[in-house]
Amino acid sequence: MADAILYGVVQKIIESLGSSTLKQIGSIWGVKDDLQKMNDTVLAIQAVLEDAEEQQIQNHQDEHWLMKLREVVFDADDLLSDFSTHVFRRKVMGGDKMAKKRPLETQAVTRERETHSFVRKEEVIGREDDKKAIIGLLQDFDVKENVTFISIVGIGGLGKSTLAQYIYNDEMVNGHFELKMWVCVSDVFDVKTIAGNMITSATKKKPESLLMEQLQDELLKILDQKIYLLVLDDVWIEDKATWGKLKTLLLDGKRGSKVVITTRTKLVADITSPSSQYFLGGLSDDQSWALLKQMAFEEGKETINSDFEVIGIDIVKKCKGVPLAIKIIGSVLYFKKSVDDWLNIKNNELTNVTQSRNGVLPVLKLSYDHLPSHLKCCFAYCSLFPKDYLIDKLTLIQLWMAQGFIQSPEENLQLEDVANEYFIDLLWRSFFQEAEEDRGMNMKFKMHDLIHDLAQFVSRTDCTLVDSNAKKVNEKGRHLSFPFYNVSFFEENLSMLVKANKIRTFILAYNKWKYDQGTIEESTLKKLISSFRYLRALDLHGLSKKLPNTIGTLMHLKYLDLSSNDIEVLPGCITKLVNLQTLKLCQCGKLRELPVDIQKLVSLKHLDLEDCEKLTHMPRGLGQLTSLQTLTLFVVNEGPVGSSKHCGGLEELNKLNDLRGKLEIKNLAQVKDATPKFKAANLKEKQGLCELKLKWNPEGDDGVDASDDENSIDSLQPHESLKYLEVDGYMGVRVSSWLSFLTNLVELRIGDCNKCQYLPPLYQLSFLRELVIWDMDGLEYMTNGDMNDEISTSLASPSTFFPSLETLYIINCRNLMGWWRRDKGNEATTTSTISSSSSSTNHYHQHIPSFPRLSYFRFWECPKMTCMPLFPNLEKGLDLSNSSLKALEETMEMNTGGRASSFPSSSSSSSSSFSPPLSKLKFLSLSFIQELESLPEELFKNLTSLERLVILFCPNLMSLPEGMSHLTSLLINGCPQLKQRCKKEKGEDWDKISHIPYLQIY
């Protein structure tokens, strides 16, 4: 079998030799004929590889011959790269204009098909009965132990994890358990790692300590007396003693807690859950055909040719009801448009693979064989990540680019966009799964275990996932990955590693927080770097305190990850890396400065500086790197350091209009004569930016008085395509009106702007889902817009008032009095005057707008704000702290005077069914509210969905309503009068006999 990665290298050589840039260089240097001979040789090798792939060569003699060809190809590629890099470096150092271009521009390459720009969402088919049965086990309280262990058992590819996720996210399950955790265990069953992952899943934060004793204490606090659900996915443990160590940590949950284990083997089920095992079977023929139709035909296609149906039903029978195999075969059939093509798959290719005794893997191999060549090498490369590893899409794309796997069909297309198409194609074909989007800018995903086995099989010649106990590595291999963090391994096995001196990839694929074992010795690192001179991708994250000067010798290097290191200064020789496309320095908390001659990194496209808190300034010349797409941090410095001739200002951003993703600009308060400098940043032309953070960071005398340049923020207007914006520390009395024109905003955060008195109108930002306002001491009104205009607009079309807003935080705005600044035609007035009389109250009820989709509202430390838009459709929660109850009372009264019929539920603005206000609310927290004396029955009669109630430090509270039987959790602290009265009326131990499952009173 021809190697996929080798074929990718051949394609790259042919593409490079055909480029106009290299032809020009060949003519100048007198090597035009040599380059042509190399091109002819490589074309001949390509033909041989294609024949070998078609014939599926098996005999040893032919394989040995192909291995020799393989070495020739890689050597040719290295030689070509040596030559072009040498020429390119001379031009960069000499300031030649040609250096402005990348040395090997991509040419048009005909793609086998145009990939989709979307991901098809497959519903879970044929698992409703399984789901109901397992949910029944989860709801079973008739058990002896507090914690019950349940295993889901089935062969690989049946969909055990998918079913577990289906159940885990079920609404009924969400309401039943107080705490849910999901941990992927996989091959290595390490109690410490599992405990840490449980803490992360429960708290959404990494553990405070990595010591087992501290992990155990933290976990016990999390589980203490809670009804919890834990899913341990993909468990392989076959040792009772090791399982017992973990089980001991899980027994402190409240009665009704459940642990679900997914596994392929009955032995694991017998060890972990001997009394409760659920064996998952394959799909029925009808269910299998339904799944195949979903994958093999266009979405929405209603009629299917009966010939296709007959063949398809025969095909799914050969898949034995395994969903993964059906999906994969379906993605192959999607590109086969004739009945003859389907018959060929059924009668020839599928018949051959199903005669194998290796289970479903040959079926998956068939789908790999049908991949276009440009996808084969990209998929094979993914074998470098361990099983169940959460792979970062952008990182993978950058690694693909570093190896030259990306072929651009058009010269004006960015390679990143082409690579994204590759990714979507592989995701659609089910080679990738469990994709999670990060604000739409990035994505993390996994490969199914069987797909990972396939990737390792097809890449076994070139890619090695090094085992921590390995005594040797494949010296002929080209790509190494280390799925562990063990400094001593590199020290002890240095002589073994350097023998693989032609490797092109050296990456670390592990979760950094799991380990704390120091950094590698500089001498060891120096030896590794000097040995691996052909590296294209080098990952040293978390491994080094100091980077040796030998890094400058890696002339082929295109990807360098130095993140999470204690590096303070990068060696100047790093600017010799003229091919470098990606430089990752994120979380280098001690890094003070970037290289002075950074403009020499002319190929640089991705510079990740996120969380480099000590970075003092940006180097002059950064703005010459006009290919930059990633620049996560820009530090302004107009202090003593900023006066240096090597320090660049905001004008460095002027021509960087290809920037994408995130950008944070710090220390804007230092900018003097701000308007022209802000304008020079040219943010309005940066169409690719998704997230922008503008931070003034005013500190003492370094902050410029905003009154000198009140309108300067107007010059920082970003492109209207922006989705996430944060404004922090601005010192003007208003935030610019351009906020109202950012019509694609999804999240807006404004805080620590102490002089700001009001905001521009935001209510018509139709995509805004989250609004966060915090620490705004000067804020008097939420908007300077006209109240009557907004009321009129919302009455005419309720869906135009914050139509998508789901989450609202207003925190620590102590002088905030009202939402609107003024009534039309009247002098400035707060909206709180509207409710000062009975007639005004009726007017308020009838005409004040409400948030149609708001689901969570946190309202802290805003004691003066008594009137605001209503929030009848809250579902996730309402959290009030040291703030007026007026808005809550007004919302609850919406059902009086015919008001309830004016507001649809949050599920649909056009719904014909209506719900009483707050009838869907699940969580309510009231804290530090001095005037709160009681929670009257009428206030709570609509809260039929309320599950959790928290009341903290309300010293005058004396009574609770009776109608709270549906609560699952009640926490009261700092309410002495209520506690005393309850004990007097119901006895000292009344809280222990309460019907509420989780109740605590302090």
Secondary structure as GFF3:
##gff-version 3
##sequence-region A 1 1002
A	DSSP	alpha_helix	4	17	.	.	.	ID=ss1
A	DSSP	alpha_helix	20	29	.	.	.	ID=ss2
A	DSSP	alpha_helix	32	55	.	.	.	ID=ss3
A	DSSP	alpha_helix	60	94	.	.	.	ID=ss4
A	DSSP	three_ten_helix	97	100	.	.	.	ID=ss5
A	DSSP	alpha_helix	128	138	.	.	.	ID=ss6
A	DSSP	beta_strand	147	153	.	.	.	ID=ss7
A	DSSP	alpha_helix	160	168	.	.	.	ID=ss8
A	DSSP	alpha_helix	171	176	.	.	.	ID=ss9
A	DSSP	beta_strand	179	186	.	.	.	ID=ss10
A	DSSP	alpha_helix	191	203	.	.	.	ID=ss11
A	DSSP	alpha_helix	212	223	.	.	.	ID=ss12
A	DSSP	beta_strand	228	235	.	.	.	ID=ss13
A	DSSP	alpha_helix	240	249	.	.	.	ID=ss14
A	DSSP	beta_strand	257	263	.	.	.	ID=ss15
A	DSSP	alpha_helix	266	272	.	.	.	ID=ss16
A	DSSP	beta_strand	277	279	.	.	.	ID=ss17
A	DSSP	alpha_helix	285	296	.	.	.	ID=ss18
A	DSSP	alpha_helix	306	318	.	.	.	ID=ss19
A	DSSP	alpha_helix	323	333	.	.	.	ID=ss20
A	DSSP	alpha_helix	339	344	.	.	.	ID=ss21
A	DSSP	pi_helix	345	349	.	.	.	ID=ss22
A	DSSP	alpha_helix	350	354	.	.	.	ID=ss23
A	DSSP	alpha_helix	361	369	.	.	.	ID=ss24
A	DSSP	alpha_helix	373	381	.	.	.	ID=ss25
A	DSSP	three_ten_helix	382	384	.	.	.	ID=ss26
A	DSSP	beta_strand	391	392	.	.	.	ID=ss27
A	DSSP	alpha_helix	393	402	.	.	.	ID=ss28
A	DSSP	alpha_helix	415	428	.	.	.	ID=ss29
A	DSSP	beta_strand	433	438	.	.	.	ID=ss30
A	DSSP	beta_strand	442	446	.	.	.	ID=ss31
A	DSSP	alpha_helix	449	458	.	.	.	ID=ss32
A	DSSP	beta_strand	463	465	.	.	.	ID=ss33
A	DSSP	beta_strand	479	482	.	.	.	ID=ss34
A	DSSP	alpha_helix	487	492	.	.	.	ID=ss35
A	DSSP	alpha_helix	494	497	.	.	.	ID=ss36
A	DSSP	beta_strand	505	508	.	.	.	ID=ss37
A	DSSP	three_ten_helix	512	514	.	.	.	ID=ss38
A	DSSP	alpha_helix	522	531	.	.	.	ID=ss39
A	DSSP	beta_strand	537	539	.	.	.	ID=ss40
A	DSSP	three_ten_helix	549	553	.	.	.	ID=ss41
A	DSSP	beta_strand	559	561	.	.	.	ID=ss42
A	DSSP	three_ten_helix	572	576	.	.	.	ID=ss43
A	DSSP	beta_strand	582	584	.	.	.	ID=ss44
A	DSSP	three_ten_helix	598	600	.	.	.	ID=ss45
A	DSSP	beta_strand	606	608	.	.	.	ID=ss46
A	DSSP	beta_strand	618	619	.	.	.	ID=ss47
A	DSSP	three_ten_helix	622	624	.	.	.	ID=ss48
A	DSSP	beta_strand	630	631	.	.	.	ID=ss49
A	DSSP	beta_strand	633	635	.	.	.	ID=ss50
A	DSSP	three_ten_helix	641	643	.	.	.	ID=ss51
A	DSSP	beta_strand	647	648	.	.	.	ID=ss52
A	DSSP	three_ten_helix	650	653	.	.	.	ID=ss53
A	DSSP	beta_strand	661	666	.	.	.	ID=ss54
A	DSSP	three_ten_helix	668	670	.	.	.	ID=ss55
A	DSSP	alpha_helix	674	680	.	.	.	ID=ss56
A	DSSP	three_ten_helix	683	685	.	.	.	ID=ss57
A	DSSP	beta_strand	689	695	.	.	.	ID=ss58
A	DSSP	three_ten_helix	700	702	.	.	.	ID=ss59
A	DSSP	three_ten_helix	706	709	.	.	.	ID=ss60
A	DSSP	three_ten_helix	712	716	.	.	.	ID=ss61
A	DSSP	beta_strand	724	728	.	.	.	ID=ss62
A	DSSP	three_ten_helix	737	741	.	.	.	ID=ss63
A	DSSP	beta_strand	747	751	.	.	.	ID=ss64
A	DSSP	beta_strand	770	774	.	.	.	ID=ss65
A	DSSP	beta_strand	781	786	.	.	.	ID=ss66
A	DSSP	alpha_helix	787	796	.	.	.	ID=ss67
A	DSSP	three_ten_helix	798	800	.	.	.	ID=ss68
A	DSSP	beta_strand	807	811	.	.	.	ID=ss69
A	DSSP	beta_strand	818	822	.	.	.	ID=ss70
A	DSSP	three_ten_helix	831	836	.	.	.	ID=ss71
A	DSSP	alpha_helix	838	847	.	.	.	ID=ss72
A	DSSP	beta_strand	856	860	.	.	.	ID=ss73
A	DSSP	beta_strand	877	881	.	.	.	ID=ss74
A	DSSP	alpha_helix	886	892	.	.	.	ID=ss75
A	DSSP	three_ten_helix	893	895	.	.	.	ID=ss76
A	DSSP	three_ten_helix	899	902	.	.	.	ID=ss77
A	DSSP	beta_strand	923	927	.	.	.	ID=ss78
A	DSSP	alpha_helix	937	940	.	.	.	ID=ss79
A	DSSP	beta_strand	948	952	.	.	.	ID=ss80
A	DSSP	beta_strand	969	973	.	.	.	ID=ss81
A	DSSP	alpha_helix	976	986	.	.	.	ID=ss82
A	DSSP	three_ten_helix	990	992	.	.	.	ID=ss83
A	DSSP	beta_strand	998	1001	.	.	.	ID=ss84
###
